[in-house]
């Protein structure tokens, strides 16, 4: 599920570039603190975005300090100070990365060597945050069960991942959560699953791996899928965008919402267009 939650860089304010970079670096340090240094190899912009969203919705102040790190040992840079929320998100990043590599091992027979770097961190996360890890494991089991049924329905196939993101939002936000925050994360989880499945259409068609779009439409390749059923796919994603916008508009943010609005209202639609066109992913950059 990594790599699809992106911002629209040309429309990102400089202050938000600084904030995103600080959160990204802060998450890296949070991973090291909760799961060890090797687990930092799985550092993800997706979870850095969750850090921005959860801190804002919880009203948890982000303290940015000039610090050094392993990559920037000489010149200090703005880095978000590690707090308990960042540490647990670092553990979440490690758990998701561990299971992503496990999934790659089962589906594509690769990832075994890389997963070794996350094994110790995964054990540390499981010991320190058993409730959070149990949530992830439970819904991933449900996702695997749905995929074993080979359902030809993209929306039904995406439901366990949607429920996982919703459950994680309730876990991290606790009493600060609302029906709209739950709804936003539900739609975000559904989008992540669907966009990943659409992006992997050709690969899964060739390998025979489960893909709801392959079973639902039976096109020879993604190019034919878009040509014949593009309007249906656009309607499917537009329905999710509309729901995300409605939930987002109803949420109360404690701080500036420019960064999170940029990702949800601009970055996610642009990433969907990219996958529909079959273009390669753009390089993520938040360097000034």
Buried (B, 14 or more C-beta within 10 A) or exposed (E): BBBBBBBBBEBBEEEBBBBBBBBBBBBBBBBBBBBBEBBBEBBBBBBBBBBBBBBBBBEBEBEBEEBEBEEEEEEEBBBBBBBEBBBBBBBBBBBBBBBBBBBBBEBEEEBEEBBEBBEBBBBBBBEBBEEBBEBBBBBBEBBEEBBEEEBBEBBEBBBBBBBBBBBBBBBBBEEBBBEBBBBBBBBBBBBBBBBBBBBBBBEBBEEEBBBBBBBBBEBEEBEEBBEBBEEEBBEBBEEBBEBBBEBBEEBEBEBEBBBBBBBBBBBBBBBBEBBBEEEEEEEEEBEE
